[in-house]
């Protein structure tokens, strides 16, 4: 399964969080299909927060990489992230600090993205 392989690589290599987010964004742009990003977000959201706490103790870099990916995907694909954000909310209660911090950053980035879209829509209405 592609999603499992990407998550495995993401957990093992620090430098790939941005590359995997780029891959998801490029797939969405090229094929008009955001299913890859959504599937990865679902997979991350489906992991029990206690599992990330356990991983934080043994492999803090892997948990940090997942958090970095979440932030990158929120920057590149805010609509897809917004549609799947409910799956990530459970990690706000988790004890893995780096992942909890990343989810808070994702929420902030989504609010900023929504604010920017709202400002553009208001300007369009005023101009008309």
C-alpha positions as CSV (number, residue, x, y, z in Angstrom):
1,X,0.0,0.0,0.0
2,X,1.4,3.4,-1.1
3,X,0.2,5.3,2.0
4,X,1.8,2.8,4.4
5,X,5.1,3.0,2.5
6,X,5.0,6.8,2.5
7,X,4.3,6.9,6.2
8,X,7.1,4.4,6.9
9,X,9.6,6.5,4.9
10,X,8.3,9.7,6.5
11,X,8.9,8.3,10.0
12,X,12.5,7.2,9.1
13,X,13.9,10.2,7.1
14,X,13.9,13.8,8.4
15,X,14.2,15.5,5.0
16,X,11.2,13.8,3.3
17,X,8.3,15.6,5.0
18,X,8.4,18.5,2.5
19,X,9.0,16.1,-0.4
20,X,6.0,13.9,0.5
21,X,3.8,17.0,0.9
22,X,5.0,18.2,-2.5
23,X,4.2,14.8,-4.0
24,X,0.7,15.0,-2.6
25,X,0.3,18.6,-3.9
26,X,1.6,17.7,-7.3
27,X,-0.7,14.7,-7.6
28,X,-3.7,16.9,-6.6
29,X,-2.7,19.5,-9.2
30,X,-1.8,17.2,-12.0
31,X,-4.7,14.7,-11.7
32,X,-7.2,17.0,-9.8
33,X,-7.4,14.3,-7.1
34,X,-6.4,14.9,-3.5
35,X,-7.0,11.3,-2.4
36,X,-3.3,10.6,-1.6
37,X,-3.1,13.5,0.9
38,X,-6.5,12.7,2.4
39,X,-5.4,9.1,2.8
40,X,-2.2,10.0,4.6
41,X,-4.1,12.5,6.8
42,X,-6.6,9.7,7.6
43,X,-3.9,7.3,8.4
44,X,-2.1,9.8,10.8
45,X,-5.4,10.7,12.4
46,X,-6.3,7.0,12.9
47,X,-3.2,6.3,15.0
48,X,-4.0,6.3,18.7
49,X,-2.4,9.3,20.4
50,X,-1.0,6.9,23.0
51,X,0.9,5.2,20.2
52,X,2.6,8.5,19.3
53,X,3.4,9.0,23.0
54,X,5.2,5.6,23.0
55,X,6.9,6.4,19.7
56,X,8.0,9.8,21.1
57,X,10.0,8.0,23.8
58,X,11.7,5.7,21.4
59,X,11.8,7.6,18.1
60,X,11.2,11.3,18.7
61,X,12.4,12.2,15.2
62,X,9.8,10.1,13.5
63,X,7.0,11.8,15.4
64,X,8.5,15.2,14.7
65,X,8.6,14.2,11.0
66,X,4.9,13.4,11.0
67,X,4.3,16.8,12.6
68,X,6.4,18.6,10.0
69,X,4.5,16.8,7.2
70,X,1.1,18.0,8.7
71,X,2.4,21.5,8.7
72,X,3.7,21.3,5.1
73,X,0.4,19.7,3.8
74,X,-1.6,22.4,5.6
75,X,0.4,25.0,3.7
76,X,0.2,23.4,0.3
77,X,-3.3,21.9,0.5
78,X,-5.4,23.8,3.0
79,X,-8.8,22.7,1.6
80,X,-7.9,19.0,1.8
81,X,-6.5,19.5,5.3
82,X,-9.6,21.4,6.4
83,X,-11.8,18.5,5.2
84,X,-9.8,16.0,7.3
85,X,-8.9,18.2,10.3
86,X,-11.5,16.4,12.5
87,X,-9.3,13.3,12.3
88,X,-6.3,15.2,13.7
89,X,-8.1,16.8,16.7
90,X,-7.7,13.7,18.8
91,X,-4.0,14.4,18.9
92,X,-4.5,17.6,20.8
93,X,-5.2,15.4,23.8
94,X,-2.1,13.3,23.2
95,X,1.1,13.4,25.1
96,X,3.4,13.6,22.1
97,X,4.4,17.2,22.3
98,X,5.8,17.6,18.8
99,X,2.7,16.2,17.2
100,X,0.3,18.2,19.4
101,X,2.3,21.3,18.6
102,X,2.1,20.5,14.9
103,X,-1.7,20.1,15.1
104,X,-2.0,23.5,16.7
105,X,0.1,25.0,14.0
106,X,-2.1,23.3,11.3
107,X,-5.2,24.8,12.9
108,X,-3.5,28.2,12.9
109,X,-2.5,27.9,9.2
110,X,-6.0,26.8,8.3
111,X,-7.5,29.9,10.0
112,X,-5.1,32.1,8.2
113,X,-5.9,30.4,4.9
114,X,-9.6,30.8,5.6
115,X,-9.1,34.5,6.5
116,X,-7.2,35.2,3.3
117,X,-10.0,33.5,1.2
118,X,-12.6,35.5,3.1
119,X,-10.8,38.8,2.5
120,X,-10.6,38.0,-1.2
121,X,-14.3,37.2,-1.3
122,X,-15.2,40.4,0.5
123,X,-13.0,42.5,-1.8
124,X,-14.8,40.8,-4.8
125,X,-18.2,41.7,-3.4
126,X,-17.2,45.3,-2.6
127,X,-15.7,45.7,-6.1
128,X,-18.9,44.6,-7.8
